[in-house]
Amino acid sequence: MTKPVMLDRRSFLVTTGTVAGGFALSLTPALAQQRAGAIAELNPWVVITPDNVVTIRVATPEIGNGAMTQAALAIAEELECDWSTIRTEQASTTRDYLSYGGYSPIHPAAAFFGGRSTMGQRTKAMQQVGASARERLKAAAALRWNVAASDIVAEKSTLTHSASGRKLTYGDVAADAGKIKLAAEPAIRTPDQWKRLGKTSPSKLTIPQIVNGSGIYGVDVRVPDMVYAALRQSPVHGGKLKRYDESKIKGMPGVLAVVTVDPDEPRGVAMMSNAPYGYAMTQPRAAVAVIAEHYWQAHKALEALPIEWDDGPGAAWPTTQKIQDAAIAALDSDDNARSEMIVGDVSGIATAKKRVEQTYLTPYCDQAPLEPLNGTALVTRDRVELWHGPQNTQQAFWVASDESGMVPERVFVHQTLVGGGFGRRLESDDVRMVVAVAKRFPGRPVHVIWSREEMMRQGKYRPVVAAKLTASLDEKTGLPTAFVAKQASRGHYPRFADTAYFMGPIPNVRIDARELPFHVEPGPYRGPGYNSYAFMQETFIDECAQAAGVDPLDYRLRLFRDFPNPGWVKSLEDVAKQANWGKKLPKGRAQGLAISAWGLNGQKTLGTVVAVIAEVSVTKAGELTVHKLDASFDCGRVMNRDEVANLIQGGLIFGLNMALNEEITVADSRIVEGNFDTYPMLRLRDAPEIAVHFGGLSGLDRYSEIGEPPVGTAGPAVGNAIFRATGKRLRRQPFLKQDLSWV
Amino acid sequence: MALEFKINGKSEAIEVDPETPLLWVLRDHLGYTGTKFGCGIGQCGACTVHLDGQATRSCQISAADAAGQPIRTIEGLSPDSSHPLQKAWIEMNVPQCGYCQAGMIMAAAAMLETVHNPTDEDIDGLIDNICRCGTYTRIRAAIHKAAAEARKA
C-alpha cells in the first residue's frame, strides 16, 4: 500500500482505474475510504483516453473569473499535456456526496464547488493529480520498453525515451497506466519550479463557445418535453398571496397551469445538510407562476392574470426616505448597538481638540447580472434533475434537495455556464423558487425565467447602510488617534473592521452596529459590506487628511509606514508614481486617491489591497467625466497575470457604476426600478481608460482574491477626486443623483 | 399563424403568435440560443442580431415584422469562428462571464461592415451594449485589432 499524500493536514489516496478505455485518476479523502456506504466507483478528476484527449473534471463553476481554466492549468502544470487536448467537465455534486467528498476534499463542508481555483490548497491538490498521472504514464511506457521510468521525458502529451529516441503518446499508454502501482506519489513542483503557473495566461477555455453562441447558460437549457414558467412574487417583500383569478387567462394560447409558492408550507429533508451557506437566506417569497408551452405565452398570460397581495409588515416602510431616515436616526442611539470591535480606549475622542465627524449613506443596489435569474427542474417521484448556473453548485444541490424533499443521492445538478453572479447566484434562493414551481408540475421539466423587472424588484440587495464616523486627530501630526464608527443597516457582512487601519495605524477603535427591521431583503453584492464600508472609510480618511492639512497620499503613507504587510505602502507608492500624483491640472479637473482591502479576516498579511487614483473633471454645470483609473494592488502573488488584470479592470468598472449610477428605491413599499432604463449601467462611451499596475505586489506567499477588492476602491477614489475638483464632498452614493455644479 | 424566417441563409416556417418578439422566436421556437435575453426593453443589447444587415435588438421587433427578412445570428457569423472579431475575442481573453458578448460581437460586426477603420468615437457612438462584468477596455481593444485584421484580408 502506498502512503497517502498529505494536503492541508489531511491525507488523500490517489486512486486509479480505467474509464472509457483510458486512464482515470482521482484524489480521495483517506477517511472517506473507510466510511460505510461510500461508493466504490472512481470519481475521476482527470481521464486520458486513447485518442489523447485529457478530460478534467472541475468542481469550481466558471462564473467569469477563469476558475475552470485555472484548474486545468494547475493540472497541466504537472501533467505536461498538450494544452489543446484539454476538455473540461463539471464535477458531479451527487457523486461528491456519495463518495464523502470525492470532489471536495480540501474544504468538504465549504465552498469547493464555488469561488476560485487558487483558494487554499486547491492548486496543490490539482497539481498532485497532474503529477501522479504523469508518473503513471511514464511508468507504463517504461514497462512497455523495459527501461527505467527516470529515463523517460513527458512533454506535450508525448513520452520520449531519451537514449533511444522512442516515442509514445499519452493515449497509447493510457489503458496501461490505470494498472500502475507507484511506490510513492511524486512530489509536486514548488512555485520556483513552475513552468506555467504564474508565467502563462491562456485565454479562458470557455471563450470559443462564447464567441460562436454555442455555450449553454442556464437560460439556454433545452431538454425534451420542457415547458416554460413566468414568475410573479409578492411585490412587497414578505407579503402574502391573497387570491388570483385563473378564469381570466383560461383559453390563452399554450397555457398549461397556474401554480403557487407558499413560503409557510412545511418543506425539507430530515437530515443534516452540507449546504455551504445554509438555508436561512433561501426562504421563498409568496409567488404565482404561469406554466405554458412557450415562454412568451407564459409571460403574456401572467401579465393578464389578476393577482391580489397582502403587503404584510413591509407596509410599515413605504418609501426610501423613511428607510434612510430611520437608518440615520438609529445612529443617535446606542440602545441595541452590537459591538463589533474594540481596540484600546476611545474615551478621549469626546474632548479632543481636533475632531472630524461625518455621516455617510449608501443605497440599495441590485447585482443585476446580465443573465436574468432562471432555472430548469424536473421533479418526479424518485428523482430531481436541475439544470442551472449557480455560483456554488453544492449550495444549489442542497437547496434543490431541501425544497423537493428528495434525498440528496436522488438529486442531480447539471451546472451550466453562469451569466454573471456578483453574489446574486450565491445563496440559491433562485433554485428554491425553480424547484418550488416545478414540484407543482411534476413529470415535465419546467424552465422558470424571471423577467428583468421581476428579478430587479425581487432582489437581495446591497443594503442601505448609514454610518457616523468620528475621529480625533493628533494635534501635531494630524493623524487619527482614535476612531469610532456607528453603523446601521438591515444586512449581513458588516466589514468595517476588515482593514489595516485598525491593526495598528489607528491605535484606539470602537465599531458598533445596529440592525434595523426593514422588509427589503439584503443579500451578498460583490464585496458584501466592504462595498459600502470602503466608500465611507476612504472618504472619511480624505476628510481627516484635509482637516490635518496633509496631502491625501502622504497622510495614508504615514499611517501605513510601519504596517507589517508592505503591500499597502507599495501599492500607494506604485499607483502614485504611475498616475503621476500631484501633477498640475486645470481648474475643475483633479485626481483623487483611495486604498482599501478585502479578505483580511483580521489578519495583517491576508487579503488583497487595492490603491486607486482617479482623474476626473467636472464642468461648472456639474457634468462629470471620469478620465482615468490607475490601480496598483497586492494579493501576495499572481498566478495568472492577464486574468488578474481582466478582473481588476472589470471590478473597477463595477465599482464605478455602483458609485455613480446605482440606486434601488422604494415607493408604496415596492421596489421602483425594474430595468436598465431606470437603473443605468456604464457603456463603452462612459468607460474610463484603466491602467492596472503590478508594482504593488508584496510577493508574500498567498494568492488572494481579485474579484471583490477593486469594487470598493473605485468609488471613493472618484469621490475624493470630485472633491478636489469642485470642493464638494460626496457622502452618499450614487454620485450622479447629486448636484456637482460649482463656481 | 405560420411565418417564415430566413435565418443564417436557411428558411424555417413555424406556427407562432405574430406578436412574439423575434428574440423568443429565435431562442424558444427555433433553438438559436446564442442570442441572449437580458432586459426585454432594448436597453442591454444582449439580443443583438443582424436584420437585413443592420444591428437590431431582437427583443424589440415582432415575429411578423422580422418574417421574410434576412436574419443573421451569432451562430451564423462564421462557419468556424473565423470572423476577425471572434478570433480577437479569443486571443485577447475579452469575456468574463460572456453572456453579453454574442450581442456585443454582433453589434461590432455590423459596424465593421460599413466602418472599416473605426475610431474610439465611432465605437462609442455605434455600440451601446451593456457588459455587467465591465470588459469594455478589452472589447474596445479587440474591435480595433479585428478591424486591422479585416483590413489586411
Interface residues (C-beta under 8 A of the other chain):
Chain A: I63 G64 N65 S201 S203 K204 T206 I207 P208 I210 V211 N212 G213 S214 G215 I216 Y217 V219 D220 R222 Y228 P253 H294 Y295 W296 Q297 A368 P369 L370 E371 P372 L417 V418 G419 G420 G421 F422 I449 S451 R452 D642 E643 N646 L647 Q649 G650 G651 L652 I653 F654 N657 N675 F676 D677 M681 L682 R683 L684 R685 A687 E689 I690
Chain B: D17 T20 P21 W24 R27 D28 H29 G31 Y32 T33 G34 T35 K36 F37 G38 C39 G40 I41 Q43 C44 A46 T73 I74 E75 L77 S78 S81 L85 Q86 W89 I90 E91 M92 N93 V94 P95 Q96 C97 G98 Y99 C100 Q101 A102 I105 I123 D124 G125 I127 D128 N129 I130 C131 R132 C133 G134 T135 Y136 T137 R138 I139 R140
